[in-house]
Amino acid sequence: MGNEHIRVERIKTGKTKPSPDQLQFGKHFTDHMFIMDYDASQGWNDPRIVPYEPLTLDPAAIIFHYGQTVFEGLKAYLGGNGDIRLFRPDKNMVRMNHSSDRLCMPQIDESFVLMALKKLIKIDQEWIPNAEGTSLYIRPFMIATEANLSVSASHNYRFMIILSPVGSYYKEGINPVRILVENEYIRAVAGGTGTAKTAGNYAASLKAQETAEENDYAQVLWLDGVEKRYVEEVGSMNVFFKIAGEIVTPALNDSILEGVTRHSVLQLLHHWDLPVTERRISMDEIKTAYEAGTLEEAFGTGTAAVISPIGELNWDGYKMDINGGETGPIARRLYDTITGIQLGTLEDPFEWIVQVD
């Protein structure tokens, strides 16, 4: 499939675009979407860009009953000269194929999908906001569409990309958020689907997230599913701690999602010659460091928020106020550097940016 084979149907009358100060995360959607379909006999077919509209699916479609779906999240930014910039989209395409493999779903042609994404963004480029802290969020996803109630992998799929102009993910912005450590529920375990970006992982997290929000906490910090001692990740982010000068993040295992921003942060920290380690880290170690006064910073990393400082951890009622509730110097430097590279105000020594021509 080449660029010339993508059928384009443009909307007749565009939707009203929200003003930048009205933007929330994932509440508004652009005029068009990309779709292609898959069946076992002919593979991926009929790639098209069409007006954004509801889907029609058979009530017996496997997605509704057995949750066979994967998705990704990345962003497009407007540079100072009006250029459209993507941040490491190749990593998202690779991860989507990793997730698809775990869910017994077909692989996508990564270069073709990236080309289709660029074409879609060009068509809806007027939706990219340019106010500070805003961007165009990109959601590629795949669902199983075969009508079949037997428990088996689908033979038919639909791949789609939708776009959403967004503001900050957290109302706090770059200001520190409060995090509740989860002691009861489990999000993922080794051998499960924790390394795949699939809907079931997020559905499993909702009960704990609801409890956190009821107590005015922004997110949940998940512990390992076996001993419930070791830190894994925050609901929408990977997590880092600065303890006695050393920056520590949980080592990837079979239940932690490999974040694109996490990988970027590790590259930056190594580039700056700062001490950083990937290893197991327990809540007991974090509590001990807090009591000794050596827990200097904590922050989350993810596409949605980029860098989100953590101002408070609540572990079973024991509250740890980190860095006086202020954004720490490492978190601030990382945020300023990554967003500067994304927007083109800083040099990109790693060639992370892909231009939408």
C-alpha positions as a Markdown table, in Angstrom:
| # | Residue | x | y | z |
|---|---|---|---|---|
| 1 | Met | 0.0 | 0.0 | 0.0 |
| 2 | Gly | 1.4 | 3.4 | -1.0 |
| 3 | Asn | 0.4 | 7.0 | -0.3 |
| 4 | Glu | -1.6 | 7.1 | -3.6 |
| 5 | His | -3.7 | 4.2 | -2.4 |
| 6 | Ile | -5.1 | 6.0 | 0.6 |
| 7 | Arg | -8.6 | 7.1 | -0.3 |
| 8 | Val | -9.6 | 10.5 | 1.1 |
| 9 | Glu | -13.1 | 11.7 | 1.7 |
| 10 | Arg | -13.2 | 15.3 | 3.2 |
| 11 | Ile | -15.8 | 16.6 | 5.5 |
| 12 | Lys | -18.2 | 19.1 | 3.9 |
| 13 | Thr | -18.5 | 21.4 | 6.9 |
| 14 | Gly | -15.9 | 21.4 | 9.6 |
| 15 | Lys | -16.7 | 21.4 | 13.3 |
| 16 | Thr | -16.2 | 24.4 | 15.5 |
| 17 | Lys | -12.7 | 24.4 | 17.0 |
| 18 | Pro | -12.5 | 24.9 | 20.8 |
| 19 | Ser | -10.4 | 27.8 | 22.0 |
| 20 | Pro | -7.1 | 26.9 | 23.6 |
| 21 | Asp | -8.3 | 27.9 | 27.1 |
| 22 | Gln | -11.2 | 25.4 | 26.8 |
| 23 | Leu | -9.1 | 22.4 | 26.0 |
| 24 | Gln | -9.2 | 19.4 | 28.3 |
| 25 | Phe | -7.6 | 16.0 | 27.7 |
| 26 | Gly | -9.4 | 13.9 | 25.1 |
| 27 | Lys | -12.7 | 15.8 | 25.0 |
| 28 | His | -12.5 | 17.3 | 21.5 |
| 29 | Phe | -11.8 | 15.5 | 18.2 |
| 30 | Thr | -10.8 | 16.7 | 14.7 |
| 31 | Asp | -12.7 | 16.5 | 11.5 |
| 32 | His | -11.2 | 13.4 | 10.0 |
| 33 | Met | -9.9 | 9.9 | 11.0 |
| 34 | Phe | -7.8 | 7.2 | 9.3 |
| 35 | Ile | -9.2 | 3.7 | 8.9 |
| 36 | Met | -8.0 | 0.4 | 7.4 |
| 37 | Asp | -9.4 | -3.1 | 7.7 |
| 38 | Tyr | -7.9 | -6.5 | 8.0 |
| 39 | Asp | -9.1 | -10.0 | 7.2 |
| 40 | Ala | -7.2 | -13.2 | 7.2 |
| 41 | Ser | -7.5 | -13.8 | 3.5 |
| 42 | Gln | -6.2 | -10.5 | 2.1 |
| 43 | Gly | -4.4 | -8.8 | 5.0 |
| 44 | Trp | -4.7 | -5.1 | 5.5 |
| 45 | Asn | -6.9 | -3.3 | 2.9 |
| 46 | Asp | -8.9 | -0.2 | 2.0 |
| 47 | Pro | -6.9 | 2.5 | 3.8 |
| 48 | Arg | -8.9 | 5.6 | 3.9 |
| 49 | Ile | -9.2 | 9.1 | 5.6 |
| 50 | Val | -12.8 | 9.9 | 6.2 |
| 51 | Pro | -14.9 | 12.3 | 8.2 |
| 52 | Tyr | -14.9 | 11.6 | 12.0 |
| 53 | Glu | -18.1 | 9.7 | 12.8 |
| 54 | Pro | -19.5 | 6.9 | 14.9 |
| 55 | Leu | -18.7 | 3.3 | 14.0 |
| 56 | Thr | -21.2 | 0.6 | 13.2 |
| 57 | Leu | -20.2 | -2.9 | 14.5 |
| 58 | Asp | -21.9 | -6.2 | 14.8 |
| 59 | Pro | -23.1 | -6.8 | 18.4 |
| 60 | Ala | -21.2 | -10.0 | 18.4 |
| 61 | Ala | -17.9 | -8.3 | 17.5 |
| 62 | Ile | -15.1 | -9.9 | 19.6 |
| 63 | Ile | -13.9 | -6.5 | 20.9 |
| 64 | Phe | -17.2 | -6.2 | 22.9 |
| 65 | His | -16.9 | -9.6 | 24.6 |
| 66 | Tyr | -13.2 | -10.6 | 24.9 |
| 67 | Gly | -11.5 | -7.2 | 24.8 |
| 68 | Gln | -9.1 | -7.9 | 21.9 |
| 69 | Thr | -7.7 | -4.4 | 21.4 |
| 70 | Val | -4.5 | -2.4 | 21.5 |
| 71 | Phe | -3.7 | 1.3 | 21.3 |
| 72 | Glu | -1.0 | 3.9 | 21.4 |
| 73 | Gly | -0.7 | 7.6 | 22.3 |
| 74 | Leu | 1.6 | 10.2 | 20.9 |
| 75 | Lys | 1.5 | 13.9 | 20.1 |
| 76 | Ala | 2.1 | 16.5 | 17.3 |
| 77 | Tyr | 3.4 | 20.0 | 18.1 |
| 78 | Leu | 3.6 | 23.3 | 16.2 |
| 79 | Gly | 7.1 | 24.6 | 16.1 |
| 80 | Gly | 7.9 | 28.4 | 16.2 |
| 81 | Asn | 8.0 | 28.6 | 12.4 |
| 82 | Gly | 4.7 | 26.7 | 12.0 |
| 83 | Asp | 6.3 | 23.4 | 11.3 |
| 84 | Ile | 4.5 | 20.3 | 12.5 |
| 85 | Arg | 6.6 | 18.0 | 14.7 |
| 86 | Leu | 6.2 | 14.4 | 16.0 |
| 87 | Phe | 8.1 | 13.1 | 19.0 |
| 88 | Arg | 9.6 | 9.7 | 18.4 |
| 89 | Pro | 6.6 | 8.2 | 16.5 |
| 90 | Asp | 8.7 | 5.2 | 15.4 |
| 91 | Lys | 8.9 | 4.0 | 19.0 |
| 92 | Asn | 5.1 | 4.0 | 19.2 |
| 93 | Met | 4.7 | 2.0 | 16.1 |
| 94 | Val | 7.2 | -0.6 | 17.3 |
| 95 | Arg | 5.4 | -0.8 | 20.7 |
| 96 | Met | 2.0 | -1.2 | 19.0 |
| 97 | Asn | 3.3 | -4.2 | 17.1 |
| 98 | His | 4.6 | -5.6 | 20.4 |
| 99 | Ser | 1.2 | -5.2 | 22.0 |
| 100 | Ser | -0.5 | -6.7 | 19.0 |
| 101 | Asp | 1.7 | -9.8 | 19.2 |
| 102 | Arg | 0.7 | -10.3 | 22.8 |
| 103 | Leu | -3.0 | -10.0 | 22.0 |
| 104 | Cys | -2.8 | -12.3 | 18.9 |
| 105 | Met | -3.5 | -9.4 | 16.5 |
| 106 | Pro | -1.9 | -8.7 | 13.1 |
| 107 | Gln | 1.2 | -6.6 | 12.7 |
| 108 | Ile | 1.0 | -3.2 | 11.0 |
| 109 | Asp | 3.4 | -1.9 | 8.4 |
| 110 | Glu | 5.1 | 0.7 | 10.7 |
| 111 | Ser | 6.4 | 2.9 | 7.9 |
| 112 | Phe | 3.0 | 2.9 | 6.0 |
| 113 | Val | 1.0 | 3.8 | 9.2 |
| 114 | Leu | 3.4 | 6.6 | 10.0 |
| 115 | Met | 3.0 | 7.9 | 6.5 |
| 116 | Ala | -0.8 | 7.7 | 6.8 |
| 117 | Leu | -0.6 | 9.5 | 10.1 |
| 118 | Lys | 1.3 | 12.3 | 8.6 |
| 119 | Lys | -1.3 | 12.6 | 5.8 |
| 120 | Leu | -4.1 | 12.7 | 8.3 |
| 121 | Ile | -2.4 | 15.4 | 10.4 |
| 122 | Lys | -1.8 | 17.5 | 7.2 |
| 123 | Ile | -5.5 | 17.4 | 6.4 |
| 124 | Asp | -6.4 | 18.4 | 10.0 |
| 125 | Gln | -3.4 | 20.6 | 10.7 |
| 126 | Glu | -5.6 | 23.7 | 11.6 |
| 127 | Trp | -6.6 | 21.7 | 14.7 |
| 128 | Ile | -3.1 | 21.8 | 16.2 |
| 129 | Pro | -3.2 | 24.3 | 19.1 |
| 130 | Asn | -0.3 | 26.6 | 19.6 |
| 131 | Ala | -0.9 | 27.9 | 23.1 |
| 132 | Glu | 1.6 | 27.0 | 25.8 |
| 133 | Gly | 1.1 | 23.5 | 27.2 |
| 134 | Thr | -1.2 | 22.4 | 24.3 |
| 135 | Ser | -0.6 | 19.8 | 21.5 |
| 136 | Leu | -2.5 | 17.5 | 19.2 |
| 137 | Tyr | -2.9 | 14.1 | 20.8 |
| 138 | Ile | -2.8 | 11.1 | 18.5 |
| 139 | Arg | -4.6 | 7.9 | 19.3 |
| 140 | Pro | -3.9 | 4.9 | 17.0 |
| 141 | Phe | -5.8 | 1.8 | 18.0 |
| 142 | Met | -6.9 | -1.6 | 16.7 |
| 143 | Ile | -10.1 | -3.6 | 17.5 |
| 144 | Ala | -11.3 | -7.1 | 16.7 |
| 145 | Thr | -14.4 | -6.9 | 14.5 |
| 146 | Glu | -15.3 | -10.5 | 13.7 |
| 147 | Ala | -18.8 | -11.5 | 14.8 |
| 148 | Asn | -18.0 | -14.6 | 16.8 |
| 149 | Leu | -18.8 | -15.5 | 20.5 |
| 150 | Ser | -16.3 | -18.4 | 20.7 |
| 151 | Val | -13.2 | -17.6 | 22.7 |
| 152 | Ser | -10.6 | -17.3 | 20.0 |
| 153 | Ala | -8.6 | -14.7 | 18.2 |
| 154 | Ser | -10.5 | -12.7 | 15.6 |
| 155 | His | -10.0 | -13.1 | 11.9 |
| 156 | Asn | -11.0 | -9.5 | 11.2 |
| 157 | Tyr | -9.7 | -6.2 | 12.6 |
| 158 | Arg | -10.0 | -2.5 | 12.2 |
| 159 | Phe | -7.1 | -0.1 | 12.7 |
| 160 | Met | -7.9 | 3.6 | 13.2 |
| 161 | Ile | -6.2 | 6.9 | 14.1 |
| 162 | Ile | -8.1 | 9.7 | 15.7 |
| 163 | Leu | -6.8 | 13.1 | 16.7 |
| 164 | Ser | -7.6 | 15.4 | 19.7 |
| 165 | Pro | -6.4 | 18.9 | 20.5 |
| 166 | Val | -5.5 | 18.8 | 24.2 |
| 167 | Gly | -4.3 | 20.9 | 27.1 |
| 168 | Ser | -2.5 | 19.6 | 30.2 |
| 169 | Tyr | -3.3 | 16.0 | 31.3 |
| 170 | Tyr | -3.4 | 17.0 | 35.0 |
| 171 | Lys | -5.1 | 20.1 | 36.2 |
| 172 | Glu | -1.9 | 20.8 | 38.2 |
| 173 | Gly | 0.2 | 21.1 | 34.9 |
| 174 | Ile | 3.9 | 21.0 | 35.8 |
| 175 | Asn | 3.1 | 21.5 | 39.5 |
| 176 | Pro | 3.4 | 18.4 | 41.8 |
| 177 | Val | 0.6 | 15.9 | 42.0 |
| 178 | Arg | -0.6 | 13.8 | 44.9 |
| 179 | Ile | -0.3 | 10.0 | 44.4 |
| 180 | Leu | -2.0 | 7.2 | 46.3 |
| 181 | Val | 0.0 | 3.9 | 46.6 |
| 182 | Glu | -2.4 | 1.0 | 45.9 |
| 183 | Asn | -2.2 | -1.9 | 48.4 |
| 184 | Glu | -5.3 | -3.9 | 47.6 |
| 185 | Tyr | -5.8 | -4.2 | 43.8 |
| 186 | Ile | -3.4 | -5.5 | 41.2 |
| 187 | Arg | -3.0 | -4.1 | 37.7 |
| 188 | Ala | -0.7 | -6.7 | 36.1 |
| 189 | Val | 1.6 | -9.6 | 36.9 |
| 190 | Ala | 4.5 | -11.3 | 35.2 |
| 191 | Gly | 3.1 | -13.4 | 32.3 |
| 192 | Gly | 0.1 | -11.2 | 31.9 |
| 193 | Thr | -0.5 | -8.2 | 29.6 |
| 194 | Gly | 1.3 | -5.5 | 31.6 |
| 195 | Thr | 3.8 | -4.8 | 28.9 |
| 196 | Ala | 1.1 | -4.4 | 26.2 |
| 197 | Lys | -0.9 | -1.2 | 25.8 |
| 198 | Thr | -4.3 | -2.9 | 25.9 |
| 199 | Ala | -7.7 | -1.8 | 27.3 |
| 200 | Gly | -8.0 | -4.5 | 29.9 |
| 201 | Asn | -5.0 | -3.2 | 31.8 |
| 202 | Tyr | -6.7 | 0.2 | 32.2 |
| 203 | Ala | -10.1 | -1.3 | 33.0 |
| 204 | Ala | -8.5 | -3.2 | 35.8 |
| 205 | Ser | -7.1 | 0.0 | 37.2 |
| 206 | Leu | -10.4 | 2.0 | 37.4 |
| 207 | Lys | -11.6 | 0.8 | 40.8 |
| 208 | Ala | -8.4 | 2.0 | 42.5 |
| 209 | Gln | -8.3 | 5.2 | 40.4 |
| 210 | Glu | -11.8 | 6.0 | 41.5 |
| 211 | Thr | -10.8 | 5.6 | 45.2 |
| 212 | Ala | -7.8 | 7.8 | 44.7 |
| 213 | Glu | -9.9 | 10.6 | 43.1 |
| 214 | Glu | -12.5 | 10.4 | 45.9 |
| 215 | Asn | -9.6 | 11.2 | 48.3 |
| 216 | Asp | -8.3 | 14.0 | 46.1 |
| 217 | Tyr | -5.3 | 12.1 | 44.7 |
| 218 | Ala | -4.4 | 12.5 | 41.0 |
| 219 | Gln | -3.2 | 8.9 | 40.3 |
| 220 | Val | -2.5 | 5.5 | 41.8 |
| 221 | Leu | 1.0 | 4.1 | 42.2 |
| 222 | Trp | 0.9 | 0.3 | 41.5 |
| 223 | Leu | 3.0 | -2.2 | 43.3 |
| 224 | Asp | 4.1 | -5.7 | 42.1 |
| 225 | Gly | 1.3 | -8.2 | 42.0 |
| 226 | Val | 3.1 | -11.0 | 44.0 |
| 227 | Glu | 4.6 | -9.4 | 47.1 |
| 228 | Lys | 3.0 | -6.0 | 46.9 |
| 229 | Arg | 6.3 | -4.4 | 48.0 |
| 230 | Tyr | 8.0 | -3.3 | 44.8 |
| 231 | Val | 7.1 | -0.1 | 42.8 |
| 232 | Glu | 6.0 | -0.7 | 39.3 |
| 233 | Glu | 4.3 | 2.3 | 37.6 |
| 234 | Val | 1.7 | 5.1 | 38.1 |
| 235 | Gly | -1.6 | 4.6 | 36.2 |
| 236 | Ser | -0.6 | 6.8 | 33.3 |
| 237 | Met | 3.1 | 7.1 | 33.8 |
| 238 | Asn | 6.4 | 5.4 | 34.6 |
| 239 | Val | 8.0 | 6.7 | 37.8 |
| 240 | Phe | 11.4 | 7.9 | 38.9 |
| 241 | Phe | 12.9 | 8.7 | 42.4 |
| 242 | Lys | 16.0 | 10.7 | 43.4 |
| 243 | Ile | 17.5 | 9.2 | 46.5 |
| 244 | Ala | 20.7 | 10.5 | 48.0 |
| 245 | Gly | 21.7 | 11.9 | 44.6 |
| 246 | Glu | 20.9 | 8.8 | 42.6 |
| 247 | Ile | 18.0 | 8.7 | 40.2 |
| 248 | Val | 16.2 | 5.3 | 40.3 |
| 249 | Thr | 13.4 | 3.9 | 38.2 |
| 250 | Pro | 11.9 | 0.4 | 38.3 |
| 251 | Ala | 13.6 | -2.0 | 35.9 |
| 252 | Leu | 11.4 | -3.2 | 33.1 |
| 253 | Asn | 9.8 | -6.6 | 33.8 |
| 254 | Asp | 6.9 | -8.5 | 32.4 |
| 255 | Ser | 4.3 | -6.2 | 34.0 |
| 256 | Ile | 5.6 | -2.7 | 33.4 |
| 257 | Leu | 4.8 | -0.8 | 30.2 |
| 258 | Glu | 8.0 | 0.4 | 28.4 |
| 259 | Gly | 7.3 | 4.1 | 28.1 |
| 260 | Val | 8.6 | 6.3 | 25.2 |
| 261 | Thr | 9.1 | 9.2 | 27.6 |
| 262 | Arg | 10.8 | 6.9 | 30.1 |
| 263 | His | 13.3 | 5.9 | 27.5 |
| 264 | Ser | 13.9 | 9.5 | 26.5 |
| 265 | Val | 14.4 | 10.5 | 30.2 |
| 266 | Leu | 17.0 | 7.8 | 30.6 |
| 267 | Gln | 18.8 | 8.9 | 27.5 |
| 268 | Leu | 18.9 | 12.5 | 28.8 |
| 269 | Leu | 20.1 | 11.6 | 32.2 |
| 270 | His | 22.9 | 9.5 | 30.8 |
| 271 | His | 23.7 | 12.4 | 28.4 |
| 272 | Trp | 24.0 | 14.7 | 31.3 |
| 273 | Asp | 26.2 | 12.3 | 33.2 |
| 274 | Leu | 23.8 | 12.0 | 36.1 |
| 275 | Pro | 23.7 | 8.8 | 38.2 |
| 276 | Val | 20.7 | 6.8 | 37.1 |
| 277 | Thr | 19.8 | 3.2 | 37.8 |
| 278 | Glu | 17.1 | 0.8 | 36.6 |
| 279 | Arg | 16.4 | -1.7 | 39.4 |
| 280 | Arg | 13.8 | -3.0 | 41.8 |
| 281 | Ile | 12.8 | -0.5 | 44.4 |
| 282 | Ser | 10.5 | -1.2 | 47.3 |
| 283 | Met | 8.2 | 1.1 | 49.2 |
| 284 | Asp | 10.1 | 0.2 | 52.3 |
| 285 | Glu | 13.3 | 1.7 | 50.7 |
| 286 | Ile | 11.4 | 4.8 | 49.7 |
| 287 | Lys | 9.9 | 5.2 | 53.2 |
| 288 | Thr | 13.4 | 4.7 | 54.8 |
| 289 | Ala | 14.9 | 7.3 | 52.4 |
| 290 | Tyr | 12.0 | 9.7 | 53.3 |
| 291 | Glu | 12.6 | 9.3 | 57.0 |
| 292 | Ala | 16.3 | 9.8 | 56.5 |
| 293 | Gly | 15.8 | 13.0 | 54.5 |
| 294 | Thr | 17.3 | 11.5 | 51.3 |
| 295 | Leu | 14.2 | 11.2 | 49.2 |
| 296 | Glu | 14.9 | 14.3 | 47.2 |
| 297 | Glu | 12.5 | 14.1 | 44.2 |
| 298 | Ala | 9.9 | 11.9 | 42.6 |
| 299 | Phe | 8.3 | 12.3 | 39.2 |
| 300 | Gly | 6.3 | 10.5 | 36.6 |
| 301 | Thr | 7.0 | 10.3 | 32.9 |
| 302 | Gly | 4.5 | 9.8 | 30.0 |
| 303 | Thr | 3.3 | 11.1 | 26.7 |
| 304 | Ala | 0.2 | 12.8 | 28.2 |
| 305 | Ala | 1.9 | 14.8 | 30.9 |
| 306 | Val | 5.6 | 14.6 | 29.7 |
| 307 | Ile | 7.0 | 15.1 | 33.3 |
| 308 | Ser | 4.8 | 15.2 | 36.3 |
| 309 | Pro | 6.4 | 16.0 | 39.7 |
| 310 | Ile | 5.1 | 14.0 | 42.7 |
| 311 | Gly | 4.5 | 16.2 | 45.7 |
| 312 | Glu | 3.0 | 13.6 | 48.0 |
| 313 | Leu | 2.9 | 9.8 | 48.3 |
| 314 | Asn | 0.3 | 8.2 | 50.6 |
| 315 | Trp | 1.2 | 4.6 | 51.5 |
| 316 | Asp | -1.5 | 3.0 | 53.6 |
| 317 | Gly | -2.1 | 6.3 | 55.4 |
| 318 | Tyr | 1.6 | 7.2 | 55.8 |
| 319 | Lys | 2.1 | 10.5 | 53.9 |
| 320 | Met | 5.4 | 11.5 | 52.4 |
| 321 | Asp | 5.7 | 15.1 | 51.4 |
| 322 | Ile | 8.4 | 15.3 | 48.8 |
| 323 | Asn | 10.7 | 18.3 | 48.2 |
| 324 | Gly | 8.3 | 20.5 | 50.2 |
| 325 | Gly | 5.6 | 20.0 | 47.6 |
| 326 | Glu | 7.6 | 21.9 | 45.0 |
| 327 | Thr | 8.8 | 20.8 | 41.6 |
| 328 | Gly | 12.4 | 19.5 | 41.9 |
| 329 | Pro | 15.3 | 20.7 | 39.8 |
| 330 | Ile | 15.7 | 17.4 | 37.9 |
| 331 | Ala | 12.0 | 17.2 | 37.0 |
| 332 | Arg | 12.0 | 20.8 | 35.9 |
| 333 | Arg | 15.1 | 20.4 | 33.8 |
| 334 | Leu | 13.7 | 17.3 | 32.1 |
| 335 | Tyr | 10.4 | 18.9 | 31.4 |
| 336 | Asp | 12.0 | 22.1 | 29.9 |
| 337 | Thr | 14.4 | 20.0 | 27.8 |
| 338 | Ile | 11.9 | 17.5 | 26.4 |
| 339 | Thr | 9.2 | 20.2 | 25.7 |
| 340 | Gly | 11.9 | 22.4 | 24.2 |
| 341 | Ile | 13.0 | 19.7 | 21.8 |
| 342 | Gln | 9.4 | 18.9 | 21.0 |
| 343 | Leu | 8.6 | 22.6 | 20.2 |
| 344 | Gly | 11.9 | 23.2 | 18.4 |
| 345 | Thr | 13.2 | 25.8 | 20.9 |
| 346 | Leu | 16.1 | 23.5 | 21.9 |
| 347 | Glu | 18.6 | 21.5 | 19.9 |
| 348 | Asp | 17.6 | 17.8 | 19.2 |
| 349 | Pro | 20.9 | 15.9 | 19.7 |
| 350 | Phe | 19.1 | 12.5 | 19.6 |
| 351 | Glu | 17.2 | 13.1 | 16.3 |
| 352 | Trp | 13.9 | 12.4 | 18.2 |
| 353 | Ile | 11.8 | 14.8 | 16.1 |
| 354 | Val | 10.1 | 13.7 | 12.9 |
| 355 | Gln | 8.8 | 16.5 | 10.7 |
| 356 | Val | 5.3 | 16.3 | 9.0 |
| 357 | Asp | 6.1 | 17.6 | 5.5 |
